[in-house]
Amino acid sequence: MREKIKILLVEDNPADVELTRENLDACKIIHDLYVAMDGQQAMDFLRKEGEFSDKPRPDLILMDLNMPRKDGRQVLKEIKDDPQLRRIPIVVLTLSNAEIDIVKSYDLHASAYVVKPVDLVGFGEIVRGINDFWFSVVRYPPE
């Protein structure tokens, strides 16, 4: 088992970033959390461009769909089209419960699609579920 799980959170809402951080800490997940505030910043992080040149490859990406500059659908497509990045699991974590968003995300090879609950307790349960599955059960491919 790894020392630390490297997580890239792609989220433009600072409150959701803080909720995710607090819930990951509460689950006692040994992790490094990196945050990209939009899809373009996420791609720069993953491609190690500019200010992100020294950042590690994440083990898991948690990503919202609706973001400025480049939305999650575009990011999913770019990641899955890139042979260097396509094996990184991506959990779409969004408010959208629209069937079209769910279908499109899986068509673009999202690893999972999770609808964010609007209440704090529900959000904590989602993060615990992510912990229980993605950090306790799943085996990750080598870089």
Buried (B, 14 or more C-beta within 10 A) or exposed (E): EEEEBBBBBBBBBEEBBEBBBBBBEEBEBEBBBBBBBBBBBBBBBBBEEEEBEEBBBBBBBBBBBBBEEBBBBBBBBBBBEEEEBEEBBBBBBBBBEEEEBBEBBBEBBBBBBBBBEEEEEEBBEBBBEBBEEBBEEEEBEEE
